[in-house]
Amino acid sequence: YIIKALKLLRLNSISKAFFLLFYLMDFFSGLR
């Protein structure tokens, strides 16, 4: 159960990182 929760947390953090990355890319492309 704990391992599953940790895997879910890791997936969530990875998806958050990708979301931030795409958000920043969109932001910088909008500046140009």
Phi and psi in radians as a Rosetta constraint file:
Dihedral C 1 N 2 CA 2 C 2 CIRCULARHARMONIC -1.144 0.35
Dihedral N 2 CA 2 C 2 N 3 CIRCULARHARMONIC -0.703 0.35
Dihedral C 2 N 3 CA 3 C 3 CIRCULARHARMONIC -1.093 0.35
Dihedral N 3 CA 3 C 3 N 4 CIRCULARHARMONIC -0.726 0.35
Dihedral C 3 N 4 CA 4 C 4 CIRCULARHARMONIC -1.086 0.35
Dihedral N 4 CA 4 C 4 N 5 CIRCULARHARMONIC -0.717 0.35
Dihedral C 4 N 5 CA 5 C 5 CIRCULARHARMONIC -1.123 0.35
Dihedral N 5 CA 5 C 5 N 6 CIRCULARHARMONIC -0.717 0.35
Dihedral C 5 N 6 CA 6 C 6 CIRCULARHARMONIC -1.130 0.35
Dihedral N 6 CA 6 C 6 N 7 CIRCULARHARMONIC -0.722 0.35
Dihedral C 6 N 7 CA 7 C 7 CIRCULARHARMONIC -1.086 0.35
Dihedral N 7 CA 7 C 7 N 8 CIRCULARHARMONIC -0.736 0.35
Dihedral C 7 N 8 CA 8 C 8 CIRCULARHARMONIC -1.110 0.35
Dihedral N 8 CA 8 C 8 N 9 CIRCULARHARMONIC -0.723 0.35
Dihedral C 8 N 9 CA 9 C 9 CIRCULARHARMONIC -1.112 0.35
Dihedral N 9 CA 9 C 9 N 10 CIRCULARHARMONIC -0.742 0.35
Dihedral C 9 N 10 CA 10 C 10 CIRCULARHARMONIC -1.119 0.35
Dihedral N 10 CA 10 C 10 N 11 CIRCULARHARMONIC -0.750 0.35
Dihedral C 10 N 11 CA 11 C 11 CIRCULARHARMONIC -1.070 0.35
Dihedral N 11 CA 11 C 11 N 12 CIRCULARHARMONIC -0.713 0.35
Dihedral C 11 N 12 CA 12 C 12 CIRCULARHARMONIC -1.108 0.35
Dihedral N 12 CA 12 C 12 N 13 CIRCULARHARMONIC -0.751 0.35
Dihedral C 12 N 13 CA 13 C 13 CIRCULARHARMONIC -1.154 0.35
Dihedral N 13 CA 13 C 13 N 14 CIRCULARHARMONIC -0.656 0.35
Dihedral C 13 N 14 CA 14 C 14 CIRCULARHARMONIC -1.147 0.35
Dihedral N 14 CA 14 C 14 N 15 CIRCULARHARMONIC -0.765 0.35
Dihedral C 14 N 15 CA 15 C 15 CIRCULARHARMONIC -1.135 0.35
Dihedral N 15 CA 15 C 15 N 16 CIRCULARHARMONIC -0.630 0.35
Dihedral C 15 N 16 CA 16 C 16 CIRCULARHARMONIC -1.121 0.35
Dihedral N 16 CA 16 C 16 N 17 CIRCULARHARMONIC -0.725 0.35
Dihedral C 16 N 17 CA 17 C 17 CIRCULARHARMONIC -1.095 0.35
Dihedral N 17 CA 17 C 17 N 18 CIRCULARHARMONIC -0.762 0.35
Dihedral C 17 N 18 CA 18 C 18 CIRCULARHARMONIC -1.130 0.35
Dihedral N 18 CA 18 C 18 N 19 CIRCULARHARMONIC -0.702 0.35
Dihedral C 18 N 19 CA 19 C 19 CIRCULARHARMONIC -1.066 0.35
Dihedral N 19 CA 19 C 19 N 20 CIRCULARHARMONIC -0.777 0.35
Dihedral C 19 N 20 CA 20 C 20 CIRCULARHARMONIC -1.118 0.35
Dihedral N 20 CA 20 C 20 N 21 CIRCULARHARMONIC -0.712 0.35
Dihedral C 20 N 21 CA 21 C 21 CIRCULARHARMONIC -1.069 0.35
Dihedral N 21 CA 21 C 21 N 22 CIRCULARHARMONIC -0.859 0.35
Dihedral C 21 N 22 CA 22 C 22 CIRCULARHARMONIC -1.150 0.35
Dihedral N 22 CA 22 C 22 N 23 CIRCULARHARMONIC -0.629 0.35
Dihedral C 22 N 23 CA 23 C 23 CIRCULARHARMONIC -1.100 0.35
Dihedral N 23 CA 23 C 23 N 24 CIRCULARHARMONIC -0.773 0.35
Dihedral C 23 N 24 CA 24 C 24 CIRCULARHARMONIC -1.152 0.35
Dihedral N 24 CA 24 C 24 N 25 CIRCULARHARMONIC -0.706 0.35
Dihedral C 24 N 25 CA 25 C 25 CIRCULARHARMONIC -1.084 0.35
Dihedral N 25 CA 25 C 25 N 26 CIRCULARHARMONIC -0.745 0.35
Dihedral C 25 N 26 CA 26 C 26 CIRCULARHARMONIC -1.126 0.35
Dihedral N 26 CA 26 C 26 N 27 CIRCULARHARMONIC -0.706 0.35
Dihedral C 26 N 27 CA 27 C 27 CIRCULARHARMONIC -1.108 0.35
Dihedral N 27 CA 27 C 27 N 28 CIRCULARHARMONIC -0.817 0.35
Dihedral C 27 N 28 CA 28 C 28 CIRCULARHARMONIC -1.213 0.35
Dihedral N 28 CA 28 C 28 N 29 CIRCULARHARMONIC -0.592 0.35
Dihedral C 28 N 29 CA 29 C 29 CIRCULARHARMONIC -1.220 0.35
Dihedral N 29 CA 29 C 29 N 30 CIRCULARHARMONIC -0.493 0.35
Dihedral C 29 N 30 CA 30 C 30 CIRCULARHARMONIC -1.303 0.35
Dihedral N 30 CA 30 C 30 N 31 CIRCULARHARMONIC -0.458 0.35
Dihedral C 30 N 31 CA 31 C 31 CIRCULARHARMONIC -1.245 0.35
Dihedral N 31 CA 31 C 31 N 32 CIRCULARHARMONIC -0.576 0.35
